[in-house]
Structure formats: C-alpha cells, structure tokens
Amino acid sequence: MNSRRSFLQKAGATAIVLSTPAISVFSSPISEIFDQDKILRVAIMGLGSYGTRVAEAMQDCKRAKLVGVISGTPSKIAMWQSKYGIPAKNCYNYENFDAIKDNPDIDAVYVITPNALHKGQVIRVAKAGKHVICEKPMAVNASDAAEMVSACDQAGVKLLIGYRMHFEANTLKAVEMREKG
C-alpha cells in the first residue's frame, strides 16, 4: 500500500464485496456461465471515455463482440454506429432501452454509467432478460448491491462486475474466506 488512504479505500471496497450476497460468477465455474463456443454479444451503456476504452479493447476480443449501444446523446450513438458498424436496430437511449428485451442480437449489457445510476439501470437490464456486466463500484451501498443481485437472480440472468482481478489468487482467497464464514 502506498498510503493510508489507499489502504482504507481498498479495505472499504473489500468490506462491501464481502458483505453483499455472493455474485453468481464467484460461485460458478466460468464454463457454466457462458457457452465456451459462443461469442458474447454486448451492448455498451454509457459512451463516455471508459466506454470508449472498453469498446476499443473489445475489438481484439475473440469471445465478445460489441453489437449495440445505449446513450442519452444522439450524436454519440451516430458516431459509434459509424465507427463500430452497429446497426440502428441495436441502438437505444435511456428512455427506450427496455425494448432491448425484444432484440435477440444482444446477449448482455455492459453498464458504464455514473455509479449512482447503476442500481436502476442494472435492474432494468435484468428485467429485460439480458445478462449484465456492471462497472465498479457496483453500487453506492451494500443494500443497493443486494437489490441488484436479487433482481438478476429473479430474472434468471447473470451479473458480472467489471473487475479485472476476479480470478487472482488474493481475490479467490477472499471469496473462499467469505464462503467459510
């Protein structure tokens, strides 16, 4: 740790993770979450700077493909359509994205919006029957996180947190410790 602040931030984040219900990705082998031969077709919600970084990284992915966008800014939608070859039928705004439930071309939505919006958006995506990838922090408090997990469970969809170290040794140890009480 470089500083007391860094330590406290990491300790606080760990406390939230350990106090929330287990997210299904931790309790299932990755092979049970998504078919190993299938390409995951993803819509990105939130076309800001980090959404752009994710989209660029997805260009090199073999098992995931950017196929849709959700944004409140029509000019961003048009730019992304042109840049990434996204068809108009896979473009939504924040008011109409519930209609994504009728779009068989999209398997999952990656929520990359301001943290305070995650809960409502994740729940709406789950109710639309799409898997959810939510950028961290997952929620602003443990209660909201629990509601998000519950909504995904009730909808029968998977919830994944955009955390690059899911399977690192220390993360797996923390999950194991939590499971053992």
PyRosetta script that sets phi, psi and omega in degrees:
from pyrosetta import init, pose_from_sequence

init()
pose = pose_from_sequence("MNSRRSFLQKAGATAIVLSTPAISVFSSPISEIFDQDKILRVAIMGLGSYGTRVAEAMQDCKRAKLVGVISGTPSKIAMWQSKYGIPAKNCYNYENFDAIKDNPDIDAVYVITPNALHKGQVIRVAKAGKHVICEKPMAVNASDAAEMVSACDQAGVKLLIGYRMHFEANTLKAVEMREKG")
pose.set_psi(1, 134.9)
pose.set_omega(1, -179.5)
pose.set_phi(2, -83.2)
pose.set_psi(2, -24.1)
pose.set_omega(2, -176.5)
pose.set_phi(3, -156.9)
pose.set_psi(3, 166.3)
pose.set_omega(3, 176.1)
pose.set_phi(4, -63.0)
pose.set_psi(4, -40.3)
pose.set_omega(4, 179.4)
pose.set_phi(5, -60.8)
pose.set_psi(5, -45.8)
pose.set_omega(5, 178.9)
pose.set_phi(6, -60.2)
pose.set_psi(6, -44.3)
pose.set_omega(6, 178.8)
pose.set_phi(7, -60.5)
pose.set_psi(7, -46.9)
pose.set_omega(7, -178.0)
pose.set_phi(8, -65.1)
pose.set_psi(8, -38.4)
pose.set_omega(8, 177.8)
pose.set_phi(9, -63.2)
pose.set_psi(9, -45.2)
pose.set_omega(9, -179.1)
pose.set_phi(10, -69.3)
pose.set_psi(10, -38.6)
pose.set_omega(10, 177.9)
pose.set_phi(11, -65.7)
pose.set_psi(11, -40.0)
pose.set_omega(11, 178.5)
pose.set_phi(12, -64.9)
pose.set_psi(12, -42.4)
pose.set_omega(12, 178.6)
pose.set_phi(13, -64.0)
pose.set_psi(13, -40.6)
pose.set_omega(13, 178.1)
pose.set_phi(14, -63.6)
pose.set_psi(14, -40.3)
pose.set_omega(14, 179.3)
pose.set_phi(15, -61.6)
pose.set_psi(15, -41.0)
pose.set_omega(15, 178.5)
pose.set_phi(16, -64.5)
pose.set_psi(16, -45.9)
pose.set_omega(16, -179.9)
pose.set_phi(17, -59.8)
pose.set_psi(17, -45.0)
pose.set_omega(17, -176.1)
pose.set_phi(18, -73.9)
pose.set_psi(18, -19.8)
pose.set_omega(18, -178.8)
pose.set_phi(19, -92.9)
pose.set_psi(19, -9.8)
pose.set_omega(19, 179.3)
pose.set_phi(20, -93.0)
pose.set_psi(20, 158.7)
pose.set_omega(20, 177.4)
pose.set_phi(21, -58.8)
pose.set_psi(21, 151.6)
pose.set_omega(21, -178.2)
pose.set_phi(22, -60.5)
pose.set_psi(22, 132.0)
pose.set_omega(22, 175.8)
pose.set_phi(23, -84.2)
pose.set_psi(23, 138.5)
pose.set_omega(23, -169.7)
pose.set_phi(24, -56.4)
pose.set_psi(24, -30.2)
pose.set_omega(24, -179.6)
pose.set_phi(25, -61.5)
pose.set_psi(25, -29.0)
pose.set_omega(25, 179.3)
pose.set_phi(26, -76.5)
pose.set_psi(26, -24.7)
pose.set_omega(26, -174.1)
pose.set_phi(27, -100.1)
pose.set_psi(27, -2.0)
pose.set_omega(27, -178.7)
pose.set_phi(28, -127.3)
pose.set_psi(28, 141.4)
pose.set_omega(28, 172.2)
pose.set_phi(29, -60.9)
pose.set_psi(29, 147.6)
pose.set_omega(29, -177.6)
pose.set_phi(30, -56.7)
pose.set_psi(30, -31.5)
pose.set_omega(30, -179.9)
pose.set_phi(31, -65.1)
pose.set_psi(31, -22.6)
pose.set_omega(31, 177.9)
pose.set_phi(32, -85.7)
pose.set_psi(32, -13.9)
pose.set_omega(32, -176.8)
pose.set_phi(33, -85.6)
pose.set_psi(33, -48.8)
pose.set_omega(33, 178.9)
pose.set_phi(34, -134.2)
pose.set_psi(34, 142.0)
pose.set_omega(34, 177.0)
pose.set_phi(35, -57.3)
pose.set_psi(35, 126.6)
pose.set_omega(35, -175.0)
pose.set_phi(36, -62.1)
pose.set_psi(36, -24.2)
pose.set_omega(36, -177.3)
pose.set_phi(37, -96.3)
pose.set_psi(37, -3.5)
pose.set_omega(37, -175.2)
pose.set_phi(38, -95.5)
pose.set_psi(38, 144.3)
pose.set_omega(38, 173.0)
pose.set_phi(39, -90.6)
pose.set_psi(39, 126.7)
pose.set_omega(39, 179.3)
pose.set_phi(40, -78.2)
pose.set_psi(40, 120.7)
pose.set_omega(40, -177.7)
pose.set_phi(41, -96.3)
pose.set_psi(41, 115.5)
pose.set_omega(41, -168.3)
pose.set_phi(42, -115.4)
pose.set_psi(42, 139.2)
pose.set_omega(42, 167.9)
pose.set_phi(43, -106.4)
pose.set_psi(43, 135.4)
pose.set_omega(43, 177.2)
pose.set_phi(44, -96.7)
pose.set_psi(44, 128.9)
pose.set_omega(44, 175.3)
pose.set_phi(45, -105.3)
pose.set_psi(45, 114.7)
pose.set_omega(45, -177.9)
pose.set_phi(46, 105.8)
pose.set_psi(46, 98.5)
pose.set_omega(46, -172.3)
pose.set_phi(47, -102.0)
pose.set_psi(47, 36.7)
pose.set_omega(47, 177.4)
pose.set_phi(48, -81.2)
pose.set_psi(48, -160.0)
pose.set_omega(48, -174.1)
pose.set_phi(49, -63.9)
pose.set_psi(49, -40.9)
pose.set_omega(49, -179.5)
pose.set_phi(50, -73.6)
pose.set_psi(50, -36.7)
pose.set_omega(50, 175.1)
pose.set_phi(51, -58.3)
pose.set_psi(51, -38.9)
pose.set_omega(51, 177.7)
pose.set_phi(52, -64.4)
pose.set_psi(52, -42.5)
pose.set_omega(52, 178.2)
pose.set_phi(53, -61.9)
pose.set_psi(53, -41.5)
pose.set_omega(53, 178.5)
pose.set_phi(54, -64.0)
pose.set_psi(54, -45.2)
pose.set_omega(54, 180.0)
pose.set_phi(55, -60.0)
pose.set_psi(55, -43.3)
pose.set_omega(55, 178.9)
pose.set_phi(56, -63.8)
pose.set_psi(56, -42.2)
pose.set_omega(56, 179.0)
pose.set_phi(57, -65.3)
pose.set_psi(57, -35.2)
pose.set_omega(57, -179.4)
pose.set_phi(58, -66.4)
pose.set_psi(58, -20.4)
pose.set_omega(58, 179.0)
pose.set_phi(59, -61.1)
pose.set_psi(59, -26.4)
pose.set_omega(59, -179.8)
pose.set_phi(60, -97.3)
pose.set_psi(60, -0.4)
pose.set_omega(60, -178.2)
pose.set_phi(61, -74.9)
pose.set_psi(61, 140.8)
pose.set_omega(61, 176.3)
pose.set_phi(62, -95.2)
pose.set_psi(62, -21.2)
pose.set_omega(62, -174.0)
pose.set_phi(63, -115.7)
pose.set_psi(63, 3.9)
pose.set_omega(63, 177.6)
pose.set_phi(64, -142.6)
pose.set_psi(64, 147.1)
pose.set_omega(64, -178.3)
pose.set_phi(65, -140.8)
pose.set_psi(65, 135.4)
pose.set_omega(65, 174.9)
pose.set_phi(66, -75.9)
pose.set_psi(66, 118.6)
pose.set_omega(66, -178.1)
pose.set_phi(67, -126.5)
pose.set_psi(67, -7.3)
pose.set_omega(67, -177.8)
pose.set_phi(68, -155.5)
pose.set_psi(68, 165.6)
pose.set_omega(68, 178.3)
pose.set_phi(69, -140.1)
pose.set_psi(69, 153.1)
pose.set_omega(69, 174.1)
pose.set_phi(70, -135.4)
pose.set_psi(70, 123.2)
pose.set_omega(70, -177.9)
pose.set_phi(71, -154.7)
pose.set_psi(71, 156.7)
pose.set_omega(71, 174.4)
pose.set_phi(72, -92.6)
pose.set_psi(72, 1.7)
pose.set_omega(72, -176.5)
pose.set_phi(73, -116.6)
pose.set_psi(73, 104.1)
pose.set_omega(73, -177.9)
pose.set_phi(74, -54.6)
pose.set_psi(74, -35.9)
pose.set_omega(74, -178.8)
pose.set_phi(75, -67.0)
pose.set_psi(75, -34.2)
pose.set_omega(75, 177.0)
pose.set_phi(76, -67.6)
pose.set_psi(76, -40.9)
pose.set_omega(76, 178.7)
pose.set_phi(77, -59.1)
pose.set_psi(77, -47.9)
pose.set_omega(77, -179.3)
pose.set_phi(78, -61.1)
pose.set_psi(78, -42.0)
pose.set_omega(78, -179.9)
pose.set_phi(79, -64.4)
pose.set_psi(79, -44.2)
pose.set_omega(79, -179.6)
pose.set_phi(80, -67.3)
pose.set_psi(80, -37.1)
pose.set_omega(80, 176.9)
pose.set_phi(81, -57.3)
pose.set_psi(81, -46.7)
pose.set_omega(81, -178.8)
pose.set_phi(82, -67.4)
pose.set_psi(82, -47.4)
pose.set_omega(82, -175.1)
pose.set_phi(83, -68.1)
pose.set_psi(83, -40.0)
pose.set_omega(83, -173.5)
pose.set_phi(84, -110.2)
pose.set_psi(84, 4.8)
pose.set_omega(84, 177.6)
pose.set_phi(85, 65.7)
pose.set_psi(85, 40.6)
pose.set_omega(85, -177.6)
pose.set_phi(86, -90.5)
pose.set_psi(86, 124.9)
pose.set_omega(86, 179.6)
pose.set_phi(87, -69.3)
pose.set_psi(87, 150.5)
pose.set_omega(87, -178.4)
pose.set_phi(88, -56.7)
pose.set_psi(88, -32.7)
pose.set_omega(88, -178.4)
pose.set_phi(89, -68.0)
pose.set_psi(89, -11.9)
pose.set_omega(89, 179.3)
pose.set_phi(90, -107.2)
pose.set_psi(90, 17.7)
pose.set_omega(90, -179.4)
pose.set_phi(91, -113.2)
pose.set_psi(91, 131.4)
pose.set_omega(91, -176.4)
pose.set_phi(92, -135.9)
pose.set_psi(92, 162.8)
pose.set_omega(92, 170.9)
pose.set_phi(93, -114.9)
pose.set_psi(93, 179.3)
pose.set_omega(93, -174.9)
pose.set_phi(94, -70.1)
pose.set_psi(94, -19.6)
pose.set_omega(94, 178.8)
pose.set_phi(95, -83.4)
pose.set_psi(95, -34.4)
pose.set_omega(95, -172.4)
pose.set_phi(96, -109.4)
pose.set_psi(96, 6.9)
pose.set_omega(96, -172.8)
pose.set_phi(97, -70.3)
pose.set_psi(97, -9.6)
pose.set_omega(97, 174.3)
pose.set_phi(98, -61.8)
pose.set_psi(98, -25.0)
pose.set_omega(98, 179.2)
pose.set_phi(99, -66.6)
pose.set_psi(99, -8.3)
pose.set_omega(99, 178.3)
pose.set_phi(100, -60.2)
pose.set_psi(100, -21.7)
pose.set_omega(100, 179.5)
pose.set_phi(101, -58.7)
pose.set_psi(101, -27.2)
pose.set_omega(101, -179.2)
pose.set_phi(102, -94.4)
pose.set_psi(102, 10.2)
pose.set_omega(102, -177.1)
pose.set_phi(103, -107.5)
pose.set_psi(103, 102.6)
pose.set_omega(103, -178.6)
pose.set_phi(104, -72.9)
pose.set_psi(104, -6.7)
pose.set_omega(104, -179.1)
pose.set_phi(105, -81.3)
pose.set_psi(105, -11.5)
pose.set_omega(105, -176.4)
pose.set_phi(106, -116.7)
pose.set_psi(106, 123.9)
pose.set_omega(106, 179.1)
pose.set_phi(107, -93.7)
pose.set_psi(107, -35.4)
pose.set_omega(107, -172.1)
pose.set_phi(108, -146.8)
pose.set_psi(108, 155.2)
pose.set_omega(108, 175.5)
pose.set_phi(109, -119.9)
pose.set_psi(109, 129.7)
pose.set_omega(109, 176.8)
pose.set_phi(110, -97.5)
pose.set_psi(110, 109.8)
pose.set_omega(110, -178.2)
pose.set_phi(111, -85.2)
pose.set_psi(111, 111.7)
pose.set_omega(111, -178.6)
pose.set_phi(112, -128.8)
pose.set_psi(112, 62.1)
pose.set_omega(112, -177.2)
pose.set_phi(113, -118.7)
pose.set_psi(113, 176.4)
pose.set_omega(113, 176.4)
pose.set_phi(114, -55.6)
pose.set_psi(114, 142.9)
pose.set_omega(114, -172.4)
pose.set_phi(115, -51.8)
pose.set_psi(115, -40.5)
pose.set_omega(115, -176.7)
pose.set_phi(116, -66.6)
pose.set_psi(116, -15.3)
pose.set_omega(116, 179.9)
pose.set_phi(117, -93.3)
pose.set_psi(117, -14.0)
pose.set_omega(117, -173.6)
pose.set_phi(118, -54.3)
pose.set_psi(118, -49.0)
pose.set_omega(118, -174.7)
pose.set_phi(119, -55.3)
pose.set_psi(119, -56.9)
pose.set_omega(119, -177.4)
pose.set_phi(120, -61.7)
pose.set_psi(120, -40.7)
pose.set_omega(120, -178.6)
pose.set_phi(121, -69.8)
pose.set_psi(121, -41.5)
pose.set_omega(121, 178.2)
pose.set_phi(122, -62.2)
pose.set_psi(122, -43.5)
pose.set_omega(122, 180.0)
pose.set_phi(123, -63.4)
pose.set_psi(123, -41.5)
pose.set_omega(123, 178.0)
pose.set_phi(124, -64.2)
pose.set_psi(124, -41.9)
pose.set_omega(124, 179.0)
pose.set_phi(125, -63.4)
pose.set_psi(125, -44.1)
pose.set_omega(125, 179.0)
pose.set_phi(126, -60.5)
pose.set_psi(126, -44.7)
pose.set_omega(126, 179.2)
pose.set_phi(127, -63.4)
pose.set_psi(127, -24.4)
pose.set_omega(127, 176.1)
pose.set_phi(128, -81.1)
pose.set_psi(128, -3.0)
pose.set_omega(128, 175.8)
pose.set_phi(129, 82.0)
pose.set_psi(129, 19.5)
pose.set_omega(129, 179.5)
pose.set_phi(130, -106.8)
pose.set_psi(130, 145.5)
pose.set_omega(130, 173.8)
pose.set_phi(131, -64.1)
pose.set_psi(131, 155.2)
pose.set_omega(131, -175.7)
pose.set_phi(132, -126.2)
pose.set_psi(132, 132.5)
pose.set_omega(132, 166.9)
pose.set_phi(133, -112.8)
pose.set_psi(133, 123.3)
pose.set_omega(133, -177.2)
pose.set_phi(134, -118.6)
pose.set_psi(134, 128.8)
pose.set_omega(134, 178.7)
pose.set_phi(135, -68.6)
pose.set_psi(135, 153.7)
pose.set_omega(135, 179.7)
pose.set_phi(136, -83.4)
pose.set_psi(136, 155.8)
pose.set_omega(136, -9.3)
pose.set_phi(137, -66.9)
pose.set_psi(137, 145.7)
pose.set_omega(137, -177.0)
pose.set_phi(138, -57.3)
pose.set_psi(138, -45.1)
pose.set_omega(138, -175.4)
pose.set_phi(139, -150.0)
pose.set_psi(139, 170.4)
pose.set_omega(139, -180.0)
pose.set_phi(140, -84.6)
pose.set_psi(140, -12.6)
pose.set_omega(140, 175.6)
pose.set_phi(141, -158.8)
pose.set_psi(141, 167.9)
pose.set_omega(141, -175.9)
pose.set_phi(142, -65.6)
pose.set_psi(142, -34.8)
pose.set_omega(142, 179.7)
pose.set_phi(143, -62.7)
pose.set_psi(143, -45.7)
pose.set_omega(143, 177.5)
pose.set_phi(144, -63.0)
pose.set_psi(144, -41.0)
pose.set_omega(144, 179.1)
pose.set_phi(145, -61.0)
pose.set_psi(145, -42.4)
pose.set_omega(145, 179.2)
pose.set_phi(146, -62.6)
pose.set_psi(146, -39.4)
pose.set_omega(146, 178.1)
pose.set_phi(147, -65.1)
pose.set_psi(147, -38.1)
pose.set_omega(147, 178.9)
pose.set_phi(148, -64.9)
pose.set_psi(148, -44.9)
pose.set_omega(148, 178.6)
pose.set_phi(149, -61.7)
pose.set_psi(149, -45.6)
pose.set_omega(149, -179.6)
pose.set_phi(150, -60.7)
pose.set_psi(150, -44.1)
pose.set_omega(150, 180.0)
pose.set_phi(151, -61.8)
pose.set_psi(151, -40.8)
pose.set_omega(151, 178.9)
pose.set_phi(152, -68.3)
pose.set_psi(152, -41.3)
pose.set_omega(152, 176.7)
pose.set_phi(153, -60.2)
pose.set_psi(153, -47.2)
pose.set_omega(153, -178.9)
pose.set_phi(154, -62.4)
pose.set_psi(154, -34.4)
pose.set_omega(154, -179.5)
pose.set_phi(155, -83.4)
pose.set_psi(155, -10.9)
pose.set_omega(155, -179.4)
pose.set_phi(156, 73.2)
pose.set_psi(156, 29.0)
pose.set_omega(156, 177.9)
pose.set_phi(157, -116.1)
pose.set_psi(157, 160.6)
pose.set_omega(157, 179.3)
pose.set_phi(158, -88.8)
pose.set_psi(158, 147.5)
pose.set_omega(158, 175.8)
pose.set_phi(159, -122.3)
pose.set_psi(159, 124.1)
pose.set_omega(159, 179.0)
pose.set_phi(160, -123.7)
pose.set_psi(160, 136.7)
pose.set_omega(160, 176.7)
pose.set_phi(161, -96.4)
pose.set_psi(161, 132.5)
pose.set_omega(161, -178.1)
pose.set_phi(162, -69.8)
pose.set_psi(162, 73.6)
pose.set_omega(162, -176.7)
pose.set_phi(163, -125.4)
pose.set_psi(163, 118.4)
pose.set_omega(163, -170.0)
pose.set_phi(164, -73.7)
pose.set_psi(164, -6.2)
pose.set_omega(164, -173.3)
pose.set_phi(165, -115.2)
pose.set_psi(165, 29.7)
pose.set_omega(165, -179.1)
pose.set_phi(166, -51.6)
pose.set_psi(166, -38.0)
pose.set_omega(166, -171.9)
pose.set_phi(167, -113.1)
pose.set_psi(167, 19.5)
pose.set_omega(167, 173.8)
pose.set_phi(168, -73.7)
pose.set_psi(168, 152.6)
pose.set_omega(168, -175.1)
pose.set_phi(169, -54.3)
pose.set_psi(169, -46.5)
pose.set_omega(169, -177.9)
pose.set_phi(170, -66.8)
pose.set_psi(170, -36.7)
pose.set_omega(170, 178.0)
pose.set_phi(171, -65.9)
pose.set_psi(171, -45.9)
pose.set_omega(171, 179.2)
pose.set_phi(172, -62.1)
pose.set_psi(172, -36.8)
pose.set_omega(172, 177.2)
pose.set_phi(173, -64.4)
pose.set_psi(173, -43.0)
pose.set_omega(173, 178.3)
pose.set_phi(174, -62.3)
pose.set_psi(174, -41.3)
pose.set_omega(174, 178.1)
pose.set_phi(175, -64.0)
pose.set_psi(175, -45.2)
pose.set_omega(175, 178.8)
pose.set_phi(176, -60.0)
pose.set_psi(176, -44.5)
pose.set_omega(176, 179.5)
pose.set_phi(177, -62.1)
pose.set_psi(177, -40.8)
pose.set_omega(177, 179.0)
pose.set_phi(178, -63.3)
pose.set_psi(178, -45.3)
pose.set_omega(178, -178.7)
pose.set_phi(179, -63.4)
pose.set_psi(179, -29.4)
pose.set_omega(179, 179.2)
pose.set_phi(180, -85.9)
pose.set_psi(180, -0.7)
pose.set_omega(180, 176.8)
pose.set_phi(181, 87.6)
pose.dump_pdb("model.pdb")
